[in-house]
Amino acid sequence: MLNIPNILTLLRIALIPVFVALFFLPWEHAEEACAIVFALAAITDWLDGYLARKLEQVSPLGAFLDPVADKLMVATALILLVEADPTPALAVPVAVIIGREIAISALREWMAEIGARAQVAVSVIGKIKTVFQMTAIFLLIWRDPLFGLPIYTIGYVLLYAAVILTLWSMIVYLRAAWPSLKGETGGTAQTEE
């Protein structure tokens, strides 16, 4: 079902090849253009969810595509950032973020299979983590100082803050799933997604 939220989600997916092309473009302002495309994708991530609820256009397609589009854009951006700056200081937090997404996606799939996915609800931790993560990636892509501010350094600090929140939300998620993993029932907690 194509509605405005789903179109925005599909736009976010369509922006990924544009983002990658801009990232490698040998142009003086490629970093800024790439950062703007990433920011546009991040805005559509918030906007499609908001509109789906506001317009009562929540759909199974949107519920499936939205987190996929988000993870594809974030993973692509993080991988490209490590390619541009292949240091352990960047590779380790990127590996933690991507590894956590893979682990939690697998856990969610398993919990859905046993009918226990509802044990974990959305929380503020995840929303804050997402803001830190998206802002960090934007600043790391932008790279150059802006208004005298060390944008790249600020991006690094925010990325590490996002990693802490990523691990925190993963622990909360695993705690909520632990009774199911042990074969017990019950136990609800709040996490990011």
Secondary structure, DSSP 4 states (H G I P E B T S, - for coil): ---HHHHHHHHHHHHHHHHHHHHH---TTHHHHHHHHHHHHHHHHHHHHHHHHHTT---HHHHHHHHHHHHHHHHHHHHHHHHHS--HHHHHHHHHHHHHHHHHHHHHHHHHHTT-GGGEEE-HHHHHHHHHHHHHHHHHHH-S-BTTB-HHHHHHHHHHHHHHHHHHHHHHHHHHHHHHHTT-----EEE--
